[in-house]
């Protein structure tokens, strides 16, 4: 395996990561405990509680940005 392969693997892993918009925790998207669509964007969550909080007031959390 050369350095280019390592960089490509790292990029792929980073693409699989996301930040829970409620608590800010970095999560593996494949292991998310839930997701919601708001303004044509998919948000992923670390737990059902964060999803519920987001779903009650999505504009508050979606507008936080990263």
CHARMM internal coordinates of N, CA and C (Angstrom, degrees):
IC EDIT
DIST 1 N 1 CA 1.4574
DIST 1 CA 1 C 1.5289
ANGL 1 N 1 CA 1 C 108.04
DIST 1 C 2 N 1.3182
ANGL 1 CA 1 C 2 N 116.09
DIHE 1 N 1 CA 1 C 2 N 131.96
DIST 2 N 2 CA 1.4582
ANGL 1 C 2 N 2 CA 118.91
DIHE 1 CA 1 C 2 N 2 CA 179.65
DIST 2 CA 2 C 1.5261
ANGL 2 N 2 CA 2 C 110.72
DIHE 1 C 2 N 2 CA 2 C -101.72
DIST 2 C 3 N 1.3186
ANGL 2 CA 2 C 3 N 116.18
DIHE 2 N 2 CA 2 C 3 N 177.85
DIST 3 N 3 CA 1.4675
ANGL 2 C 3 N 3 CA 121.26
DIHE 2 CA 2 C 3 N 3 CA -176.56
DIST 3 CA 3 C 1.5299
ANGL 3 N 3 CA 3 C 112.35
DIHE 2 C 3 N 3 CA 3 C -61.96
DIST 3 C 4 N 1.3285
ANGL 3 CA 3 C 4 N 116.60
DIHE 3 N 3 CA 3 C 4 N -35.20
DIST 4 N 4 CA 1.4668
ANGL 3 C 4 N 4 CA 119.96
DIHE 3 CA 3 C 4 N 4 CA 179.14
DIST 4 CA 4 C 1.5221
ANGL 4 N 4 CA 4 C 110.30
DIHE 3 C 4 N 4 CA 4 C -63.37
DIST 4 C 5 N 1.3331
ANGL 4 CA 4 C 5 N 116.92
DIHE 4 N 4 CA 4 C 5 N -41.50
DIST 5 N 5 CA 1.4640
ANGL 4 C 5 N 5 CA 120.64
DIHE 4 CA 4 C 5 N 5 CA 177.69
DIST 5 CA 5 C 1.5224
ANGL 5 N 5 CA 5 C 110.94
DIHE 4 C 5 N 5 CA 5 C -61.99
DIST 5 C 6 N 1.3331
ANGL 5 CA 5 C 6 N 116.85
DIHE 5 N 5 CA 5 C 6 N -40.92
DIST 6 N 6 CA 1.4601
ANGL 5 C 6 N 6 CA 120.51
DIHE 5 CA 5 C 6 N 6 CA 179.25
DIST 6 CA 6 C 1.5226
ANGL 6 N 6 CA 6 C 111.33
DIHE 5 C 6 N 6 CA 6 C -64.32
DIST 6 C 7 N 1.3201
ANGL 6 CA 6 C 7 N 117.05
DIHE 6 N 6 CA 6 C 7 N -41.39
DIST 7 N 7 CA 1.4626
ANGL 6 C 7 N 7 CA 121.07
DIHE 6 CA 6 C 7 N 7 CA 178.80
DIST 7 CA 7 C 1.5217
ANGL 7 N 7 CA 7 C 109.73
DIHE 6 C 7 N 7 CA 7 C -64.95
DIST 7 C 8 N 1.3312
ANGL 7 CA 7 C 8 N 117.49
DIHE 7 N 7 CA 7 C 8 N -43.87
DIST 8 N 8 CA 1.4590
ANGL 7 C 8 N 8 CA 120.70
DIHE 7 CA 7 C 8 N 8 CA 179.97
DIST 8 CA 8 C 1.5265
ANGL 8 N 8 CA 8 C 111.14
DIHE 7 C 8 N 8 CA 8 C -62.65
DIST 8 C 9 N 1.3249
ANGL 8 CA 8 C 9 N 117.79
DIHE 8 N 8 CA 8 C 9 N -39.94
DIST 9 N 9 CA 1.4591
ANGL 8 C 9 N 9 CA 121.27
DIHE 8 CA 8 C 9 N 9 CA 178.03
DIST 9 CA 9 C 1.5245
ANGL 9 N 9 CA 9 C 110.27
DIHE 8 C 9 N 9 CA 9 C -65.84
DIST 9 C 10 N 1.3176
ANGL 9 CA 9 C 10 N 116.56
DIHE 9 N 9 CA 9 C 10 N -40.12
DIST 10 N 10 CA 1.4600
ANGL 9 C 10 N 10 CA 121.22
DIHE 9 CA 9 C 10 N 10 CA 178.56
DIST 10 CA 10 C 1.5234
ANGL 10 N 10 CA 10 C 110.33
DIHE 9 C 10 N 10 CA 10 C -63.80
DIST 10 C 11 N 1.3268
ANGL 10 CA 10 C 11 N 117.57
DIHE 10 N 10 CA 10 C 11 N -43.02
DIST 11 N 11 CA 1.4602
ANGL 10 C 11 N 11 CA 122.02
DIHE 10 CA 10 C 11 N 11 CA 178.38
DIST 11 CA 11 C 1.5188
ANGL 11 N 11 CA 11 C 110.83
DIHE 10 C 11 N 11 CA 11 C -61.57
DIST 11 C 12 N 1.3309
ANGL 11 CA 11 C 12 N 116.97
DIHE 11 N 11 CA 11 C 12 N -41.59
DIST 12 N 12 CA 1.4624
ANGL 11 C 12 N 12 CA 120.62
DIHE 11 CA 11 C 12 N 12 CA 179.90
DIST 12 CA 12 C 1.5167
ANGL 12 N 12 CA 12 C 110.41
DIHE 11 C 12 N 12 CA 12 C -64.65
DIST 12 C 13 N 1.3192
ANGL 12 CA 12 C 13 N 117.62
DIHE 12 N 12 CA 12 C 13 N -41.57
DIST 13 N 13 CA 1.4612
ANGL 12 C 13 N 13 CA 120.77
DIHE 12 CA 12 C 13 N 13 CA 178.88
DIST 13 CA 13 C 1.5249
ANGL 13 N 13 CA 13 C 109.76
DIHE 12 C 13 N 13 CA 13 C -64.50
DIST 13 C 14 N 1.3169
ANGL 13 CA 13 C 14 N 117.61
DIHE 13 N 13 CA 13 C 14 N -41.62
DIST 14 N 14 CA 1.4676
ANGL 13 C 14 N 14 CA 120.95
DIHE 13 CA 13 C 14 N 14 CA -179.43
DIST 14 CA 14 C 1.5242
ANGL 14 N 14 CA 14 C 110.07
DIHE 13 C 14 N 14 CA 14 C -63.58
DIST 14 C 15 N 1.3437
ANGL 14 CA 14 C 15 N 117.97
DIHE 14 N 14 CA 14 C 15 N -37.67
DIST 15 N 15 CA 1.4568
ANGL 14 C 15 N 15 CA 121.56
DIHE 14 CA 14 C 15 N 15 CA 179.23
DIST 15 CA 15 C 1.5265
ANGL 15 N 15 CA 15 C 111.32
DIHE 14 C 15 N 15 CA 15 C -65.09
DIST 15 C 16 N 1.3293
ANGL 15 CA 15 C 16 N 117.34
DIHE 15 N 15 CA 15 C 16 N -22.63
DIST 16 N 16 CA 1.4595
ANGL 15 C 16 N 16 CA 122.00
DIHE 15 CA 15 C 16 N 16 CA -179.57
DIST 16 CA 16 C 1.5230
ANGL 16 N 16 CA 16 C 111.47
DIHE 15 C 16 N 16 CA 16 C -85.51
DIST 16 C 17 N 1.3133
ANGL 16 CA 16 C 17 N 117.48
DIHE 16 N 16 CA 16 C 17 N -6.84
DIST 17 N 17 CA 1.4541
ANGL 16 C 17 N 17 CA 122.12
DIHE 16 CA 16 C 17 N 17 CA -178.36
DIST 17 CA 17 C 1.5271
ANGL 17 N 17 CA 17 C 110.01
DIHE 16 C 17 N 17 CA 17 C -97.53
DIST 17 C 18 N 1.3139
ANGL 17 CA 17 C 18 N 114.25
DIHE 17 N 17 CA 17 C 18 N 150.63
DIST 18 N 18 CA 1.4592
ANGL 17 C 18 N 18 CA 120.31
DIHE 17 CA 17 C 18 N 18 CA 176.58
DIST 18 CA 18 C 1.5138
ANGL 18 N 18 CA 18 C 108.99
DIHE 17 C 18 N 18 CA 18 C -150.84
DIST 18 C 19 N 1.3058
ANGL 18 CA 18 C 19 N 115.97
DIHE 18 N 18 CA 18 C 19 N 167.86
DIST 19 N 19 CA 1.4571
ANGL 18 C 19 N 19 CA 121.12
DIHE 18 CA 18 C 19 N 19 CA -179.76
DIST 19 CA 19 C 1.5250
ANGL 19 N 19 CA 19 C 108.76
DIHE 18 C 19 N 19 CA 19 C -110.46
DIST 19 C 20 N 1.3191
ANGL 19 CA 19 C 20 N 115.41
DIHE 19 N 19 CA 19 C 20 N 127.22
DIST 20 N 20 CA 1.4616
ANGL 19 C 20 N 20 CA 120.81
DIHE 19 CA 19 C 20 N 20 CA 174.89
DIST 20 CA 20 C 1.5242
ANGL 20 N 20 CA 20 C 106.35
DIHE 19 C 20 N 20 CA 20 C -62.67
DIST 20 C 21 N 1.3383
ANGL 20 CA 20 C 21 N 118.61
DIHE 20 N 20 CA 20 C 21 N 122.26
DIST 21 N 21 CA 1.4690
ANGL 20 C 21 N 21 CA 120.29
DIHE 20 CA 20 C 21 N 21 CA -175.30
DIST 21 CA 21 C 1.5282
ANGL 21 N 21 CA 21 C 113.76
DIHE 20 C 21 N 21 CA 21 C -70.27
DIST 21 C 22 N 1.3172
ANGL 21 CA 21 C 22 N 117.94
DIHE 21 N 21 CA 21 C 22 N -15.88
DIST 22 N 22 CA 1.4638
ANGL 21 C 22 N 22 CA 120.54
DIHE 21 CA 21 C 22 N 22 CA -178.48
DIST 22 CA 22 C 1.5212
ANGL 22 N 22 CA 22 C 111.06
DIHE 21 C 22 N 22 CA 22 C -87.87
DIST 22 C 23 N 1.3290
ANGL 22 CA 22 C 23 N 117.32
DIHE 22 N 22 CA 22 C 23 N -55.20
DIST 23 N 23 CA 1.4672
ANGL 22 C 23 N 23 CA 120.19
DIHE 22 CA 22 C 23 N 23 CA -175.17
DIST 23 CA 23 C 1.5240
ANGL 23 N 23 CA 23 C 113.11
DIHE 22 C 23 N 23 CA 23 C -99.26
DIST 23 C 24 N 1.3389
ANGL 23 CA 23 C 24 N 117.69
DIHE 23 N 23 CA 23 C 24 N -14.71
DIST 24 N 24 CA 1.4596
ANGL 23 C 24 N 24 CA 121.37
DIHE 23 CA 23 C 24 N 24 CA 178.00
DIST 24 CA 24 C 1.5170
ANGL 24 N 24 CA 24 C 114.82
DIHE 23 C 24 N 24 CA 24 C 85.50
DIST 24 C 25 N 1.3151
ANGL 24 CA 24 C 25 N 117.91
DIHE 24 N 24 CA 24 C 25 N 1.32
DIST 25 N 25 CA 1.4634
ANGL 24 C 25 N 25 CA 121.27
DIHE 24 CA 24 C 25 N 25 CA -178.47
DIST 25 CA 25 C 1.5266
ANGL 25 N 25 CA 25 C 110.65
DIHE 24 C 25 N 25 CA 25 C -70.17
DIST 25 C 26 N 1.3336
ANGL 25 CA 25 C 26 N 117.14
DIHE 25 N 25 CA 25 C 26 N 137.74
DIST 26 N 26 CA 1.4601
ANGL 25 C 26 N 26 CA 121.50
DIHE 25 CA 25 C 26 N 26 CA 173.40
DIST 26 CA 26 C 1.5229
ANGL 26 N 26 CA 26 C 107.73
DIHE 25 C 26 N 26 CA 26 C -76.07
DIST 26 C 27 N 1.3384
ANGL 26 CA 26 C 27 N 115.85
DIHE 26 N 26 CA 26 C 27 N 132.85
DIST 27 N 27 CA 1.4598
ANGL 26 C 27 N 27 CA 120.49
DIHE 26 CA 26 C 27 N 27 CA -179.60
DIST 27 CA 27 C 1.5186
ANGL 27 N 27 CA 27 C 110.43
DIHE 26 C 27 N 27 CA 27 C -134.52
DIST 27 C 28 N 1.3272
ANGL 27 CA 27 C 28 N 115.15
DIHE 27 N 27 CA 27 C 28 N 152.61
DIST 28 N 28 CA 1.4530
ANGL 27 C 28 N 28 CA 121.96
DIHE 27 CA 27 C 28 N 28 CA 171.63
DIST 28 CA 28 C 1.5304
ANGL 28 N 28 CA 28 C 105.85
DIHE 27 C 28 N 28 CA 28 C -77.73
DIST 28 C 29 N 1.3088
ANGL 28 CA 28 C 29 N 117.65
DIHE 28 N 28 CA 28 C 29 N 120.68
DIST 29 N 29 CA 1.4600
ANGL 28 C 29 N 29 CA 122.07
DIHE 28 CA 28 C 29 N 29 CA -175.44
DIST 29 CA 29 C 1.5293
ANGL 29 N 29 CA 29 C 110.96
DIHE 28 C 29 N 29 CA 29 C -56.78
DIST 29 C 30 N 1.3171
ANGL 29 CA 29 C 30 N 116.91
DIHE 29 N 29 CA 29 C 30 N -35.83
DIST 30 N 30 CA 1.4668
ANGL 29 C 30 N 30 CA 120.57
DIHE 29 CA 29 C 30 N 30 CA -179.68
DIST 30 CA 30 C 1.5249
ANGL 30 N 30 CA 30 C 111.90
DIHE 29 C 30 N 30 CA 30 C -65.58
DIST 30 C 31 N 1.3192
ANGL 30 CA 30 C 31 N 117.37
DIHE 30 N 30 CA 30 C 31 N -23.34
DIST 31 N 31 CA 1.4610
ANGL 30 C 31 N 31 CA 121.36
DIHE 30 CA 30 C 31 N 31 CA -178.14
DIST 31 CA 31 C 1.5256
ANGL 31 N 31 CA 31 C 112.84
DIHE 30 C 31 N 31 CA 31 C -106.36
DIST 31 C 32 N 1.3260
ANGL 31 CA 31 C 32 N 116.92
DIHE 31 N 31 CA 31 C 32 N 12.63
DIST 32 N 32 CA 1.4624
ANGL 31 C 32 N 32 CA 121.27
DIHE 31 CA 31 C 32 N 32 CA -179.68
DIST 32 CA 32 C 1.5262
ANGL 32 N 32 CA 32 C 110.25
DIHE 31 C 32 N 32 CA 32 C -59.55
DIST 32 C 33 N 1.3142
ANGL 32 CA 32 C 33 N 115.74
DIHE 32 N 32 CA 32 C 33 N 145.18
DIST 33 N 33 CA 1.4671
ANGL 32 C 33 N 33 CA 121.91
DIHE 32 CA 32 C 33 N 33 CA -179.04
DIST 33 CA 33 C 1.5267
ANGL 33 N 33 CA 33 C 111.94
DIHE 32 C 33 N 33 CA 33 C -88.96
DIST 33 C 34 N 1.3110
ANGL 33 CA 33 C 34 N 116.40
DIHE 33 N 33 CA 33 C 34 N 3.35
DIST 34 N 34 CA 1.4561
ANGL 33 C 34 N 34 CA 121.61
DIHE 33 CA 33 C 34 N 34 CA 177.37
DIST 34 CA 34 C 1.5079
ANGL 34 N 34 CA 34 C 110.13
DIHE 33 C 34 N 34 CA 34 C 167.62
DIST 34 C 35 N 1.3123
ANGL 34 CA 34 C 35 N 116.31
DIHE 34 N 34 CA 34 C 35 N 165.74
DIST 35 N 35 CA 1.4615
ANGL 34 C 35 N 35 CA 120.88
DIHE 34 CA 34 C 35 N 35 CA 176.84
DIST 35 CA 35 C 1.5188
ANGL 35 N 35 CA 35 C 109.25
DIHE 34 C 35 N 35 CA 35 C -149.49
DIST 35 C 36 N 1.3236
ANGL 35 CA 35 C 36 N 114.86
DIHE 35 N 35 CA 35 C 36 N 158.88
DIST 36 N 36 CA 1.4649
ANGL 35 C 36 N 36 CA 122.28
DIHE 35 CA 35 C 36 N 36 CA 177.99
DIST 36 CA 36 C 1.5163
ANGL 36 N 36 CA 36 C 108.39
DIHE 35 C 36 N 36 CA 36 C -140.77
DIST 36 C 37 N 1.3194
ANGL 36 CA 36 C 37 N 115.30
DIHE 36 N 36 CA 36 C 37 N 150.58
DIST 37 N 37 CA 1.4576
ANGL 36 C 37 N 37 CA 121.32
DIHE 36 CA 36 C 37 N 37 CA 175.20
DIST 37 CA 37 C 1.5322
ANGL 37 N 37 CA 37 C 107.37
DIHE 36 C 37 N 37 CA 37 C -105.89
DIST 37 C 38 N 1.3184
ANGL 37 CA 37 C 38 N 115.30
DIHE 37 N 37 CA 37 C 38 N 129.29
DIST 38 N 38 CA 1.4676
ANGL 37 C 38 N 38 CA 121.18
DIHE 37 CA 37 C 38 N 38 CA 176.98
DIST 38 CA 38 C 1.5192
ANGL 38 N 38 CA 38 C 107.54
DIHE 37 C 38 N 38 CA 38 C -143.05
DIST 38 C 39 N 1.3205
ANGL 38 CA 38 C 39 N 116.37
DIHE 38 N 38 CA 38 C 39 N 126.25
DIST 39 N 39 CA 1.4800
ANGL 38 C 39 N 39 CA 121.71
DIHE 38 CA 38 C 39 N 39 CA -177.77
DIST 39 CA 39 C 1.5259
ANGL 39 N 39 CA 39 C 111.33
DIHE 38 C 39 N 39 CA 39 C 52.07
DIST 39 C 40 N 1.3146
ANGL 39 CA 39 C 40 N 115.86
DIHE 39 N 39 CA 39 C 40 N 45.96
DIST 40 N 40 CA 1.4739
ANGL 39 C 40 N 40 CA 123.49
DIHE 39 CA 39 C 40 N 40 CA 176.91
DIST 40 CA 40 C 1.5280
ANGL 40 N 40 CA 40 C 113.80
DIHE 39 C 40 N 40 CA 40 C 62.39
DIST 40 C 41 N 1.3052
ANGL 40 CA 40 C 41 N 118.20
DIHE 40 N 40 CA 40 C 41 N 21.89
DIST 41 N 41 CA 1.4593
ANGL 40 C 41 N 41 CA 122.15
DIHE 40 CA 40 C 41 N 41 CA 177.24
DIST 41 CA 41 C 1.5247
ANGL 41 N 41 CA 41 C 108.69
DIHE 40 C 41 N 41 CA 41 C -124.99
DIST 41 C 42 N 1.3091
ANGL 41 CA 41 C 42 N 116.00
DIHE 41 N 41 CA 41 C 42 N 138.35
DIST 42 N 42 CA 1.4592
ANGL 41 C 42 N 42 CA 120.93
DIHE 41 CA 41 C 42 N 42 CA -179.50
DIST 42 CA 42 C 1.5266
ANGL 42 N 42 CA 42 C 110.11
DIHE 41 C 42 N 42 CA 42 C -93.43
DIST 42 C 43 N 1.3212
ANGL 42 CA 42 C 43 N 115.73
DIHE 42 N 42 CA 42 C 43 N 125.87
DIST 43 N 43 CA 1.4604
ANGL 42 C 43 N 43 CA 123.09
DIHE 42 CA 42 C 43 N 43 CA 177.21
DIST 43 CA 43 C 1.5269
ANGL 43 N 43 CA 43 C 108.50
DIHE 42 C 43 N 43 CA 43 C -108.60
DIST 43 C 44 N 1.3156
ANGL 43 CA 43 C 44 N 116.72
DIHE 43 N 43 CA 43 C 44 N 136.57
DIST 44 N 44 CA 1.4667
ANGL 43 C 44 N 44 CA 122.08
DIHE 43 CA 43 C 44 N 44 CA 179.73
DIST 44 CA 44 C 1.5177
ANGL 44 N 44 CA 44 C 109.80
DIHE 43 C 44 N 44 CA 44 C -113.82
DIST 44 C 45 N 1.3328
ANGL 44 CA 44 C 45 N 115.46
DIHE 44 N 44 CA 44 C 45 N 152.42
DIST 45 N 45 CA 1.4615
ANGL 44 C 45 N 45 CA 120.43
DIHE 44 CA 44 C 45 N 45 CA -171.67
DIST 45 CA 45 C 1.5227
ANGL 45 N 45 CA 45 C 112.05
DIHE 44 C 45 N 45 CA 45 C -130.09
DIST 45 C 46 N 1.3320
ANGL 45 CA 45 C 46 N 115.05
DIHE 45 N 45 CA 45 C 46 N 150.65
DIST 46 N 46 CA 1.4636
ANGL 45 C 46 N 46 CA 121.67
DIHE 45 CA 45 C 46 N 46 CA 179.90
DIST 46 CA 46 C 1.5244
ANGL 46 N 46 CA 46 C 112.06
DIHE 45 C 46 N 46 CA 46 C -78.86
DIST 46 C 47 N 1.3389
ANGL 46 CA 46 C 47 N 116.77
DIHE 46 N 46 CA 46 C 47 N -22.82
DIST 47 N 47 CA 1.4694
ANGL 46 C 47 N 47 CA 120.28
DIHE 46 CA 46 C 47 N 47 CA -178.11
DIST 47 CA 47 C 1.5281
ANGL 47 N 47 CA 47 C 109.87
DIHE 46 C 47 N 47 CA 47 C -156.31
DIST 47 C 48 N 1.3244
ANGL 47 CA 47 C 48 N 115.31
DIHE 47 N 47 CA 47 C 48 N 165.43
DIST 48 N 48 CA 1.4639
ANGL 47 C 48 N 48 CA 121.25
DIHE 47 CA 47 C 48 N 48 CA -179.73
DIST 48 CA 48 C 1.5251
ANGL 48 N 48 CA 48 C 111.89
DIHE 47 C 48 N 48 CA 48 C -63.48
DIST 48 C 49 N 1.3145
ANGL 48 CA 48 C 49 N 117.72
DIHE 48 N 48 CA 48 C 49 N -32.20
DIST 49 N 49 CA 1.4652
ANGL 48 C 49 N 49 CA 121.19
DIHE 48 CA 48 C 49 N 49 CA 179.70
DIST 49 CA 49 C 1.5254
ANGL 49 N 49 CA 49 C 110.98
DIHE 48 C 49 N 49 CA 49 C -63.78
DIST 49 C 50 N 1.3277
ANGL 49 CA 49 C 50 N 117.12
DIHE 49 N 49 CA 49 C 50 N -45.40
DIST 50 N 50 CA 1.4692
ANGL 49 C 50 N 50 CA 119.96
DIHE 49 CA 49 C 50 N 50 CA 179.08
DIST 50 CA 50 C 1.5281
ANGL 50 N 50 CA 50 C 110.68
DIHE 49 C 50 N 50 CA 50 C -63.53
DIST 50 C 51 N 1.3198
ANGL 50 CA 50 C 51 N 117.33
DIHE 50 N 50 CA 50 C 51 N -39.56
DIST 51 N 51 CA 1.4660
ANGL 50 C 51 N 51 CA 120.30
DIHE 50 CA 50 C 51 N 51 CA 177.30
DIST 51 CA 51 C 1.5256
ANGL 51 N 51 CA 51 C 110.44
DIHE 50 C 51 N 51 CA 51 C -61.67
DIST 51 C 52 N 1.3182
ANGL 51 CA 51 C 52 N 117.14
DIHE 51 N 51 CA 51 C 52 N -43.65
DIST 52 N 52 CA 1.4674
ANGL 51 C 52 N 52 CA 121.36
DIHE 51 CA 51 C 52 N 52 CA -179.32
DIST 52 CA 52 C 1.5302
ANGL 52 N 52 CA 52 C 110.97
DIHE 51 C 52 N 52 CA 52 C -63.27
DIST 52 C 53 N 1.3306
ANGL 52 CA 52 C 53 N 116.80
DIHE 52 N 52 CA 52 C 53 N -43.84
DIST 53 N 53 CA 1.4715
ANGL 52 C 53 N 53 CA 121.24
DIHE 52 CA 52 C 53 N 53 CA 178.30
DIST 53 CA 53 C 1.5305
ANGL 53 N 53 CA 53 C 109.63
DIHE 52 C 53 N 53 CA 53 C -60.88
DIST 53 C 54 N 1.3280
ANGL 53 CA 53 C 54 N 116.58
DIHE 53 N 53 CA 53 C 54 N -46.38
DIST 54 N 54 CA 1.4670
ANGL 53 C 54 N 54 CA 121.31
DIHE 53 CA 53 C 54 N 54 CA 179.13
DIST 54 CA 54 C 1.5203
ANGL 54 N 54 CA 54 C 110.88
DIHE 53 C 54 N 54 CA 54 C -60.50
DIST 54 C 55 N 1.3393
ANGL 54 CA 54 C 55 N 116.40
DIHE 54 N 54 CA 54 C 55 N -47.75
DIST 55 N 55 CA 1.4634
ANGL 54 C 55 N 55 CA 120.66
DIHE 54 CA 54 C 55 N 55 CA -176.75
DIST 55 CA 55 C 1.5283
ANGL 55 N 55 CA 55 C 112.47
DIHE 54 C 55 N 55 CA 55 C -62.36
DIST 55 C 56 N 1.3251
ANGL 55 CA 55 C 56 N 117.58
DIHE 55 N 55 CA 55 C 56 N -27.16
DIST 56 N 56 CA 1.4634
ANGL 55 C 56 N 56 CA 121.03
DIHE 55 CA 55 C 56 N 56 CA 178.00
DIST 56 CA 56 C 1.5222
ANGL 56 N 56 CA 56 C 113.07
DIHE 55 C 56 N 56 CA 56 C -75.72
DIST 56 C 57 N 1.3391
ANGL 56 CA 56 C 57 N 117.46
DIHE 56 N 56 CA 56 C 57 N -29.43
DIST 57 N 57 CA 1.4676
ANGL 56 C 57 N 57 CA 121.90
DIHE 56 CA 56 C 57 N 57 CA -178.45
DIST 57 CA 57 C 1.5426
ANGL 57 N 57 CA 57 C 110.14
DIHE 56 C 57 N 57 CA 57 C -147.77
DIST 57 C 58 N 1.3130
ANGL 57 CA 57 C 58 N 117.87
DIHE 57 N 57 CA 57 C 58 N 64.42
DIST 58 N 58 CA 1.4729
ANGL 57 C 58 N 58 CA 119.44
DIHE 57 CA 57 C 58 N 58 CA -173.37
DIST 58 CA 58 C 1.5207
ANGL 58 N 58 CA 58 C 114.93
DIHE 57 C 58 N 58 CA 58 C -60.52
DIST 58 C 59 N 1.3062
ANGL 58 CA 58 C 59 N 118.37
DIHE 58 N 58 CA 58 C 59 N -36.08
DIST 59 N 59 CA 1.4697
ANGL 58 C 59 N 59 CA 119.86
DIHE 58 CA 58 C 59 N 59 CA -176.79
DIST 59 CA 59 C 1.5151
ANGL 59 N 59 CA 59 C 112.28
DIHE 58 C 59 N 59 CA 59 C -65.06
DIST 59 C 60 N 1.3224
ANGL 59 CA 59 C 60 N 117.95
DIHE 59 N 59 CA 59 C 60 N -29.30
DIST 60 N 60 CA 1.4732
ANGL 59 C 60 N 60 CA 121.83
DIHE 59 CA 59 C 60 N 60 CA 178.52
DIST 60 CA 60 C 1.5304
ANGL 60 N 60 CA 60 C 109.96
DIHE 59 C 60 N 60 CA 60 C -64.76
DIST 60 C 61 N 1.3122
ANGL 60 CA 60 C 61 N 116.62
DIHE 60 N 60 CA 60 C 61 N -42.64
DIST 61 N 61 CA 1.4744
ANGL 60 C 61 N 61 CA 120.92
DIHE 60 CA 60 C 61 N 61 CA -174.90
DIST 61 CA 61 C 1.5259
ANGL 61 N 61 CA 61 C 112.65
DIHE 60 C 61 N 61 CA 61 C -90.16
DIST 61 C 62 N 1.3128
ANGL 61 CA 61 C 62 N 117.93
DIHE 61 N 61 CA 61 C 62 N -32.93
DIST 62 N 62 CA 1.4548
ANGL 61 C 62 N 62 CA 120.59
DIHE 61 CA 61 C 62 N 62 CA -179.92
DIST 62 CA 62 C 1.5192
ANGL 62 N 62 CA 62 C 110.75
DIHE 61 C 62 N 62 CA 62 C -67.60
DIST 62 C 63 N 1.3144
ANGL 62 CA 62 C 63 N 117.55
DIHE 62 N 62 CA 62 C 63 N -31.41
DIST 63 N 63 CA 1.4623
ANGL 62 C 63 N 63 CA 121.40
DIHE 62 CA 62 C 63 N 63 CA -177.76
DIST 63 CA 63 C 1.5247
ANGL 63 N 63 CA 63 C 113.78
DIHE 62 C 63 N 63 CA 63 C -81.22
DIST 63 C 64 N 1.3461
ANGL 63 CA 63 C 64 N 117.46
DIHE 63 N 63 CA 63 C 64 N -5.35
DIST 64 N 64 CA 1.4619
ANGL 63 C 64 N 64 CA 119.92
DIHE 63 CA 63 C 64 N 64 CA 179.28
DIST 64 CA 64 C 1.5093
ANGL 64 N 64 CA 64 C 112.22
DIHE 63 C 64 N 64 CA 64 C -66.07
DIST 64 C 65 N 1.3322
ANGL 64 CA 64 C 65 N 117.33
DIHE 64 N 64 CA 64 C 65 N -32.94
DIST 65 N 65 CA 1.4537
ANGL 64 C 65 N 65 CA 120.90
DIHE 64 CA 64 C 65 N 65 CA -177.88
DIST 65 CA 65 C 1.5189
ANGL 65 N 65 CA 65 C 110.78
DIHE 64 C 65 N 65 CA 65 C 70.86
DIST 65 C 66 N 1.3411
ANGL 65 CA 65 C 66 N 115.45
DIHE 65 N 65 CA 65 C 66 N -176.79
DIST 66 N 66 CA 1.4616
ANGL 65 C 66 N 66 CA 118.48
DIHE 65 CA 65 C 66 N 66 CA -178.87
DIST 66 CA 66 C 1.4884
ANGL 66 N 66 CA 66 C 110.55
DIHE 65 C 66 N 66 CA 66 C -111.49
END
COOR INIT
IC SEED 1 N 1 CA 1 C
IC BUILD
